[in-house]
Amino acid sequence: MLTKEQFEKFQNDGYLVIKDFFSGEKAQELKERAETLLNEFSLEGHPMTQFSTGTGKSESHVGDDYFLTSGDKIRFFFEEGAFNEKGELKVPKERAINKIGHGLHVLDPLFNEFSVNKNMSDLTSDLGFSSPKLLQSMLIFKQPYIGGPVPSHQDSSFLYTEPLSAVGFWFALEDCTEQNGCLGFIPGSHKDTPVTRRFIRDPSGSGTTFMGDDNFIVDESRYVMEPVSLGSLVLIHGSTIHKSAPNFSEKSRFIYTFHVIEGEANYPENNWLQPTKEMPFTSL
């Protein structure tokens, strides 16, 4: 499925854009399903959990029980700053959600069909996986004018294995431009930037925390922005430094993503995301 040239580019750059990986019709179908989930989502009983990327007033990442137990569920996380001082939503709930996760690939029939199939299995084989496990599926939204930035990070900080093995599969359900928050990468950073911090369950109590290096210094001049059209797949090496800008445009940016790790690698018990008896990590 991957050509020799594509595999070499992924190895060299630490990411790969595959245009027209899926059809515009499928992108529209998945986007409409995302919109249905947003519209049918009920605020009743929701803890109003905001998803923080660590760029706002609070440096803490979301870490309550609603987040920690979301790996085998479909849960909704609000944009940072979605509420006013009174705890009221500033915009309609459909436009206030930052992401939906993290068990879409199992629990939603449409996303299950899209995620778990022979094409995906063949692609993981081409990438060198021997026992690929799929985890952490998400719909991520950058709504018009309010979609927040995602700061520079490495995915293996969040899905750490020994040895490192995480690869992100990032699917554009709409055109992703520099105006509405496309991805940016530091090519080759997976080769010269070791993963020195991890996002883990807080050993001192409930919630989550980072362990390792406090400062993540990035040479912004090395960034390459990668606008992509709907139907594109972006493969992201777990050690590659990447980010996305805020959405200040009038157009939304909907994407679907999941990660794959090597099942034969060690997956530490203090990683934030843990498999459950009801939903072990999905074999591809």
JOQUISUL-V72373 format. One line per field, one symbol per residue. ss: DSSP state (~ for helix, > for strand, _ for the rest). phi: phi as a letter, one per 40 degrees, with the letter a starting at -180 (. if undefined). Layout:
BEGIN
ss: ???
phi: ???
END
This chain:
BEGIN
ss: ___~~~~~~~~~~_>>>>_____~~~~~~~~~~~~~~~~~_________>>_____________~~~~_____>>>>>>___>_____>___~~~~>>>>>>>~~~~_~~~~~~~__~~~~~~~~~_____>>>>>>>>>>>____>__>>>>_~~~____>____>>>>>>___>______>>>>__~~~~____>>>>>______>>>>>_______~~~>>>>_>____>>>>>____>>>__>_____>>>>>>>>>>___>____>__________>>_
phi: .ccdcccccccccgaacbcfcbccccdccccccccccccccbccgccfcccbcgbccccccdaccdccbccbabbbbcccgcbcccgcccbddcbcccababbdcbcbdccccccbacccccccccchcbbcbcafcacbbbcdgbcccbcdabccccbcbbccacbcbbbccacbbccbhccbbbdgcccbbccbbbcbccccicgbacbhccbbcbcccccbcbcbcdgcbbcbccbccaaaccbbccbcbbbbaabbbcccccbdccdccbcbccacdccb
END
